[in-house]
Amino acid sequence: MAWIVLVLSGILETVWASALSRSEGFSRPLPSVVFGVALVASMVGLAWSLRTLPVGTAYVVWVGIGAVGTALYGMVVLGEPATLVRFVCLAAIVGGVVGLKLVS
C-alpha cells in the first residue's frame, strides 16, 4: 500500500509543479489553489509512505515520478522541445526509479 500512495504522491508532485507554472506567480487564483492542495496532499502521501519505506528510496521515487511527469507535461502541453536526448534522459530517470523499487 505504501508504494501505491508513494506513486500517487509523485503524480501529485507533477500536478503541483504544473499548477505552479500556471499560477503566474500566484496571481491566478485557481491554479494557485490547485498548487496548494496538490502540494499538501503530495507531502502527506510521501510522509505516510515513509512509515514503511526507506527515506532514500521513497524520496528518489517521489522526485523521479514528479520530474518525469512534469517534463512530459511541459513537452505535451506547453510545447517544450521533445528531443531524443530529452527522452533518453527521462528514460534513465525511470530506469533508476524502477531499479530502486526492485532492490527495495
C-alpha positions in Angstrom: 0.0 0.0 0.0 2.9 2.4 0.8 4.1 2.0 -2.8 0.7 2.9 -4.2 0.5 6.0 -2.0 4.0 7.0 -3.0 3.3 6.7 -6.7 0.1 8.8 -6.3 2.1 11.4 -4.3 4.7 11.5 -7.1 1.8 12.2 -9.6 0.6 14.9 -7.3 4.0 16.4 -7.5 3.6 16.8 -11.2 0.2 18.4 -10.6 1.5 21.0 -8.2 4.6 21.8 -10.3 2.3 22.3 -13.4 -0.2 24.4 -11.4 2.7 26.5 -10.1 3.8 27.3 -13.6 0.2 28.2 -14.5 -0.3 30.4 -11.4 1.9 33.1 -12.8 3.5 34.0 -9.5 0.3 33.1 -7.5 -1.6 35.9 -9.4 -4.2 33.4 -10.8 -6.4 32.0 -8.0 -7.5 28.6 -9.4 -4.0 27.3 -10.3 -2.7 28.7 -7.0 -5.3 26.8 -5.1 -4.6 23.6 -7.1 -0.9 24.1 -6.4 -1.5 24.4 -2.6 -3.9 21.4 -2.4 -1.7 19.2 -4.5 1.4 20.2 -2.7 -0.1 19.4 0.7 -1.6 16.1 -0.5 1.7 15.1 -2.1 3.7 15.8 1.0 1.2 14.0 3.2 1.4 10.9 1.0 5.2 11.0 1.0 5.2 11.3 4.7 2.7 8.4 5.1 4.8 6.1 2.8 7.9 6.9 4.8 6.4 5.0 7.7 7.4 1.7 6.0 9.7 2.7 3.1 13.3 3.8 3.4 13.6 7.5 3.1 16.3 7.4 0.4 14.4 5.1 -1.9 11.0 6.8 -1.3 12.3 10.3 -1.9 14.1 9.4 -5.1 11.0 7.6 -6.4 8.7 10.5 -5.5 11.0 13.1 -7.1 11.6 10.9 -10.1 7.9 10.5 -10.8 7.4 14.2 -10.3 10.3 15.2 -12.5 9.4 12.9 -15.4 5.8 13.8 -15.2 6.5 17.5 -15.2 8.9 17.2 -18.1 6.3 15.3 -20.1 3.7 17.8 -19.2 6.0 20.6 -20.4 6.6 18.8 -23.7 3.0 17.8 -24.4 1.0 20.7 -23.0 3.5 23.7 -23.0 5.3 22.9 -26.3 8.7 22.5 -24.8 11.2 20.7 -27.0 10.6 16.9 -27.3 14.0 15.7 -28.4 15.5 12.3 -28.5 18.1 13.3 -25.9 15.4 14.5 -23.5 13.6 11.2 -23.8 16.8 9.2 -23.3 17.4 11.3 -20.1 13.9 10.8 -18.9 14.2 7.0 -19.6 17.3 7.0 -17.4 15.4 8.5 -14.6 12.6 6.0 -15.0 15.2 3.2 -15.1 16.7 4.4 -11.9 13.3 4.6 -10.1 12.4 1.1 -11.3 15.8 -0.2 -10.2 15.4 1.3 -6.7 11.9 -0.3 -6.5 13.3 -3.7 -7.4 16.1 -3.7 -4.9 14.0 -2.4 -2.0 
